[in-house]
Amino acid sequence: MQINNSLNSLSQYVKVNSNEENQNSKNQEQNALAQDPAQALNAQNNTQQDSSSNSEDKLTELTQKLAEIQAKIVELTAKMSKANEDQIKSIESQIATLNAQASTIQAQIQELQSQQA
């Protein structure tokens, strides 16, 4: 138990340290660019393009996961016609889990789309 707590503490420390280092690096970059307005504008545009590209990649990934889940639901629904009562309960449980995952992914997709708008 103590080892887990130590590992969790170390993990949090590493995350905080990494976040601070990333922020310090960004701050140094911004300070250097602030001295040259043209470079600052280019850097800002590049950052916005990178962010947009990352959002589009994430949106594509989420859409693909959603399609895979929906295909699995269709497959399980088809199996229900050949299943006995116990199997049907298991399949219904699996479908409920997949529907919950699909709902979560749909919410993430909507959030990304609203951020892009």
Protein Blocks (a to p, Z undefined) as FASTA:
>chain_A
ZZmmmmmmmmmmmmmmmmmmmmmmmmmmmmmmmmmmklmmmmmmmmmmmmmmmmmmmmmm
mmmmmmmmmmmmmmmmmmmmmpcfklmmmmmmmmmmmmmmmmmmmmmmmmmmmmmZZ
